[in-house]
Amino acid sequence: MARLGPFGGSPRLAVAVSGGADSTALALLAQQWVTAQGGSVVALIVDHGLRLESSSQALLTQSRLASRAIPARVLKLAGLPKGAKLQQAARAARYEALLEACRAETSLFLLLGHHASDQSETVTMRASRGPHGLEGMAAWTARSDALLLRPLLGTKPETLRAFLVRQGMEWVEDPSNSNEKFERVRVRNTGTQALAADSSRRQDNEQAAADFIARHVVLRPEGFALIQAHSMPSVALAALLRVVAGSGYPPAQASVASLANALAPATLGGVRIARTAKLGGGWLVAREPAACAPAIAALTNALWDNRFRLNAGAEGRSFGALGDNAADFRKSSPLPALVLRGMPCLRHHGMVSSFPVPCQFTPPYPATSHPFFS
């Protein structure tokens, strides 16, 4: 933990606990560490509902942690889609629920229980897909709402289980950990132990991208960006496309690299890049209106298009793209039509009732790794 700080005085930690051995051990270790720092810890248990016993196991885990004086909240996921992308959707929903709980708990630090074997399995899986991402998981990762910390990446899982046995602490065994329909389980059963690659080159690229963005890019709270340059580092463009699109992943690297080498009008990854004479000129990077998500109910904290979060709900209204109604606001707004069409509004019975909307531009900002990590 000392390598992942600083944490300030009386730190408040949140720990993602599945009930399995690894995260349960992390919760106990985190409690020991934070108590010595004069801080506090809260466990966050996600009940994904994917197995019949998931709810009972979540409550059992909550009870076990309570017996060790560790407060725990159970976070229930609902509305997960059926089909091939269920696991991907469940993972995204899990992180969203954890980060939302961190906001509610006023915890800046979210601890995750990934260990040394998880790291080697991750590197092995990524190696089968190409040369990128071979550094594995970072021990320190920045998100919009919290810092994700993985303090156990250098620890073997058998060490964690031995620790729990000495503590007299039980845990839950997840049957999916032995189900070979999952790639990670198949990799684990091969006994392959891949080592994470050196991260110094990627860190240099990230620093160069950050320097470029600081000098040449303006990111606006209306959800668009302006670039004052004719070319840029591909890492910088990839990060910018992710933010403007509200996407967790950038477009294909080859496409990004080609465009970054010589900026030109294009549509890529749900984002449109166009010349603009307004707002100081340069290149406009805005959400492609046709790629915007459908409107949703205008509830407090509703997140639309994975980009805009509504500050206060409006009963009976919908929260979605202004779209073609942008023409009604062209004279009263200095923003280009492309930007206006992708901005949110409130509608009542199909008619625009509020624009602009009291909301915040909160896309999933790209993660960056700490300069030093295990």
C-alpha positions in Angstrom: 0.0 0.0 0.0 2.9 2.4 0.7 3.9 2.2 -3.0 0.3 3.1 -4.1 -0.1 6.3 -2.0 -0.2 8.9 -0.8 -3.5 8.5 1.0 -3.7 11.6 3.2 -4.8 11.6 6.8 -7.5 9.1 8.0 -8.0 7.4 4.6 -11.4 5.8 3.7 -11.0 2.7 1.7 -13.7 0.8 -0.2 -13.0 -2.9 -1.0 -14.7 -4.9 -3.8 -15.6 -8.2 -2.2 -17.0 -11.1 -4.1 -17.0 -13.4 -1.1 -14.2 -15.5 -2.7 -10.9 -16.1 -0.9 -8.9 -13.4 -2.7 -11.2 -10.5 -2.1 -12.1 -11.7 1.4 -8.4 -11.8 2.3 -8.0 -8.3 0.8 -10.8 -7.0 3.0 -9.2 -8.3 6.2 -5.7 -7.0 5.1 -7.2 -3.6 4.2 -8.9 -3.4 7.6 -5.6 -4.1 9.4 -3.7 -1.5 7.3 -6.2 1.3 7.4 -6.8 0.9 11.2 -3.1 1.6 11.7 -3.5 4.8 9.5 -6.4 6.0 11.6 -8.8 5.5 8.7 -11.8 3.3 7.9 -12.9 0.6 5.4 -16.2 -0.4 3.8 -16.7 -3.6 1.8 -18.8 -3.4 -1.4 -20.5 -6.8 -2.4 -22.0 -6.9 -5.9 -25.0 -9.3 -6.2 -25.0 -9.8 -10.0 -27.9 -12.3 -9.9 -26.4 -14.5 -12.5 -26.6 -17.6 -10.3 -29.6 -18.7 -8.1 -27.4 -18.6 -5.0 -25.8 -15.2 -5.6 -28.1 -13.3 -3.3 -27.7 -15.8 -0.4 -23.9 -15.8 -0.9 -23.8 -12.0 -0.9 -25.7 -11.9 2.4 -23.5 -14.7 3.9 -20.4 -12.7 2.9 -21.8 -9.5 4.4 -22.5 -11.5 7.7 -18.9 -12.9 7.8 -17.4 -9.5 7.3 -19.7 -8.0 10.0 -18.3 -10.6 12.4 -14.9 -9.0 11.8 -16.3 -5.5 12.3 -16.1 -4.7 8.6 -19.2 -2.8 7.4 -20.4 -4.1 4.1 -23.0 -3.0 1.5 -24.7 -5.4 -0.9 -25.1 -3.8 -4.4 -27.8 -5.5 -6.5 -27.5 -5.4 -10.3 -30.7 -5.5 -12.4 -31.6 -5.5 -16.0 -28.6 -7.3 -17.4 -29.1 -8.3 -21.0 -29.4 -11.9 -22.0 -27.1 -13.4 -24.7 -23.5 -13.6 -25.7 -22.5 -10.3 -24.2 -23.9 -11.0 -20.7 -20.5 -11.4 -19.0 -19.2 -8.2 -20.6 -22.3 -6.3 -19.6 -22.2 -7.7 -16.1 -18.6 -6.6 -15.7 -19.4 -3.1 -16.9 -22.4 -2.9 -14.6 -20.3 -4.2 -11.7 -17.7 -1.4 -12.0 -20.4 1.2 -12.5 -22.1 0.0 -9.3 -18.8 0.0 -7.4 -17.9 3.4 -8.5 -21.3 4.8 -7.7 -21.0 3.3 -4.2 -17.6 4.9 -3.8 -19.2 8.3 -4.5 -21.9 7.6 -1.9 -19.4 6.4 0.6 -17.0 9.3 -0.1 -14.2 6.9 -0.7 -11.5 7.9 -3.2 -9.9 4.5 -3.1 -11.4 1.3 -4.4 -9.3 -1.8 -3.7 -9.5 -4.8 -6.0 -8.4 -8.4 -5.2 -6.5 -9.3 -8.4 -3.4 -11.3 -7.5 -0.2 -12.7 -9.2 -2.0 -15.6 -10.9 -4.7 -13.3 -12.2 -1.9 -11.1 -13.6 -0.2 -13.9 -15.5 -3.5 -15.2 -16.9 -4.4 -11.7 -18.1 -1.0 -11.3 -19.8 -1.4 -14.8 -21.4 -4.8 -13.9 -22.8 -3.7 -10.6 -24.2 -0.7 -12.2 -25.8 -2.9 -14.4 -27.9 -4.6 -11.3 -29.3 -1.5 -9.3 -30.3 1.5 -7.4 -29.0 -0.4 -4.8 -27.1 -1.5 -4.8 -23.4 1.2 -7.3 -22.4 2.0 -5.2 -19.3 -1.1 -6.7 -17.6 -3.2 -5.0 -15.0 -1.8 -1.8 -13.3 -1.7 -1.7 -9.6 -2.8 2.0 -9.7 -5.5 3.2 -12.1 -7.3 6.5 -12.2 -11.0 6.6 -12.9 -13.4 9.6 -12.9 -14.7 8.8 -9.4 -12.0 6.8 -7.7 -8.5 5.4 -7.8 -8.5 1.6 -8.5 -5.8 -0.1 -6.4 -4.6 -3.7 -6.8 -2.2 -4.2 -3.9 -2.1 -8.0 -4.2 -0.7 -8.2 -7.8 2.6 -9.6 -6.4 0.9 -12.1 -4.1 0.2 -15.7 -4.9 -3.4 -17.0 -4.3 -2.2 -19.8 -2.1 -0.6 -17.3 0.2 -4.0 -15.5 0.6 -5.8 -18.8 1.3 -3.2 -19.7 3.9 -3.8 -16.3 5.5 -7.5 -16.8 5.7 -7.0 -20.2 7.3 -4.8 -18.7 10.0 -7.5 -16.0 10.6 -10.2 -18.6 10.9 -12.1 -16.9 8.1 -14.3 -18.8 5.6 -15.0 -17.8 2.0 -17.3 -18.7 -0.9 -16.1 -20.9 -3.8 -17.5 -19.6 -7.2 -18.3 -22.5 -9.5 -17.5 -20.3 -12.5 -13.8 -20.4 -11.5 -13.7 -24.0 -12.8 -16.0 -23.6 -15.8 -13.9 -24.0 -19.0 -16.3 -22.1 -21.1 -14.5 -19.1 -19.8 -11.1 -18.2 -21.4 -9.4 -17.4 -18.1 -10.3 -20.8 -16.7 -8.9 -22.5 -19.8 -5.6 -20.5 -19.5 -5.4 -21.3 -15.8 -5.8 -25.0 -16.4 -2.9 -25.0 -18.9 -0.5 -24.0 -16.1 0.9 -21.2 -18.2 2.7 -18.5 -16.2 3.4 -15.4 -18.4 5.2 -12.4 -17.0 4.1 -8.8 -17.5 6.2 -6.8 -19.9 8.0 -3.6 -19.0 5.7 -0.6 -19.0 8.2 2.2 -19.5 7.6 2.7 -23.2 3.8 2.9 -22.7 4.3 5.4 -19.8 6.5 7.5 -22.1 3.7 7.5 -24.7 1.1 8.4 -22.2 3.3 11.3 -21.0 3.7 12.6 -24.5 0.0 12.3 -25.1 -0.8 14.2 -21.9 1.7 16.9 -22.8 0.2 17.3 -26.3 -3.4 17.5 -25.0 -2.4 20.1 -22.4 -0.9 22.3 -25.1 -3.1 21.8 -28.1 -6.5 20.5 -27.0 -9.5 22.1 -25.3 -12.1 19.8 -23.9 -15.4 21.5 -23.4 -18.1 20.7 -20.8 -20.7 20.5 -23.6 -19.0 17.2 -24.6 -16.8 18.2 -27.5 -13.1 19.1 -28.1 -11.1 21.4 -30.2 -7.6 20.5 -31.6 -5.2 23.2 -32.7 -2.7 21.1 -34.7 -2.4 19.2 -38.0 -1.3 15.9 -36.5 -1.0 14.4 -33.0 0.3 11.4 -31.1 -2.1 8.4 -31.8 -2.3 7.7 -28.1 -3.6 11.3 -27.6 -6.2 10.9 -30.4 -7.3 7.5 -29.1 -7.9 9.0 -25.6 -9.8 12.0 -27.0 -12.1 9.7 -29.2 -12.9 7.6 -26.2 -13.9 10.6 -24.0 -16.0 12.3 -26.7 -17.7 9.0 -27.5 -18.2 8.0 -23.9 -16.6 4.7 -24.8 -14.6 2.3 -22.7 -12.3 1.4 -25.6 -10.7 3.3 -28.5 -11.3 2.4 -32.1 -8.8 0.1 -34.0 -5.3 1.2 -33.5 -4.4 1.2 -37.2 -7.3 3.6 -38.0 -6.4 5.9 -35.2 -2.7 6.0 -36.1 -3.5 6.8 -39.8 -5.8 9.7 -38.8 -3.5 11.0 -36.1 -0.6 11.2 -38.6 -2.6 13.7 -40.7 -5.9 15.0 -39.3 -8.7 15.1 -41.8 -12.5 15.0 -41.9 -13.6 11.6 -40.6 -16.1 9.6 -38.6 -14.4 7.1 -36.3 -15.6 5.3 -33.1 -18.9 7.2 -32.9 -17.1 10.5 -33.2 -16.9 13.0 -36.1 -13.8 15.1 -36.8 -14.4 18.2 -38.9 -12.9 21.6 -39.7 -14.5 24.5 -37.9 -14.3 28.2 -38.4 -16.1 28.8 -35.1 -14.6 28.8 -31.6 -11.2 29.8 -32.8 -10.9 27.4 -35.7 -8.9 24.2 -35.8 -10.4 20.7 -35.7 -13.8 20.0 -34.1 -14.1 16.6 -32.4 -17.8 15.9 -31.5 -20.1 13.0 -30.9 -21.6 11.6 -34.1 -25.4 12.4 -33.7 -26.4 9.2 -35.4 -24.4 7.2 -32.9 -26.0 8.7 -29.8 -27.9 6.3 -27.5 -31.7 6.4 -27.4 -33.4 8.7 -24.9 -33.9 7.5 -21.3 -36.2 8.5 -18.4 -35.1 11.8 -16.9 -34.3 10.4 -13.4 -31.9 12.0 -10.9 -28.3 10.9 -11.7 -29.5 9.2 -15.0 -26.5 8.6 -17.3 -27.3 9.1 -20.9 -25.1 8.0 -23.8 -22.4 7.1 -21.2 -21.5 10.8 -21.3 -24.0 13.1 -19.5 -25.3 12.6 -16.0 -28.5 14.5 -15.0 -28.3 16.6 -11.9 -32.0 16.5 -11.0 -34.8 14.4 -12.2 -37.8 15.7 -14.2 -40.9 13.6 -13.8 -42.5 12.5 -17.1 -39.6 13.8 -19.2 -37.1 12.0 -21.3 -33.4 12.6 -21.4 -31.8 12.3 -24.9 -30.1 13.9 -27.9 -31.4 17.3 -29.2 -31.0 15.9 -32.7 -32.9 17.7 -35.5 -34.3 20.2 -33.0 -30.8 21.8 -33.0 -32.1 24.0 -35.8 -34.3 25.8 -33.3 -31.3 26.9 -31.2 -28.8 27.8 -33.9 -29.4 31.5 -33.6 -29.2 31.6 -29.8 -26.2 29.4 -29.4 -22.6 30.0 -30.5 -22.0 26.2 -30.8 -21.8 24.5 -34.2 -24.8 22.5 -35.3 -22.9 19.2 -35.1 -22.2 19.8 -31.4 -25.8 20.9 -30.7 -27.3 17.8 -32.3 -25.3 15.5 -29.9 -26.0 17.4 -26.7 -28.8 16.3 -24.4 -32.2 17.9 -23.9 -35.4 17.1 -21.9 -38.5 16.2 -23.8 -42.2 16.1 -22.8 -44.6 14.3 -25.1 -41.9 14.4 -27.8 -41.4 18.2 -27.5 -38.2 19.8 -26.3 -39.0 21.2 -22.8 -35.5 22.1 -21.6 -32.2 22.9 -23.4 -29.5 23.2 -22.3 -30.0 20.7 -19.5 -28.6 20.9 -15.9 -26.2 17.9 -16.3 -22.5 17.1 -16.2 -20.3 15.7 -18.9 -18.9 12.6 -17.1 -17.6 10.2 -19.7 -15.3 7.2 -18.7 -12.0 8.9 -18.9 -9.1 6.7 -20.1 -7.1 5.1 -17.3 -3.5 5.9 -16.7 -1.0 3.8 -14.7 1.0 5.1 -11.7 4.7 5.6 -12.6 5.6 2.9 -10.1 3.7 -0.3 -9.6 4.2 -4.0 -9.1 
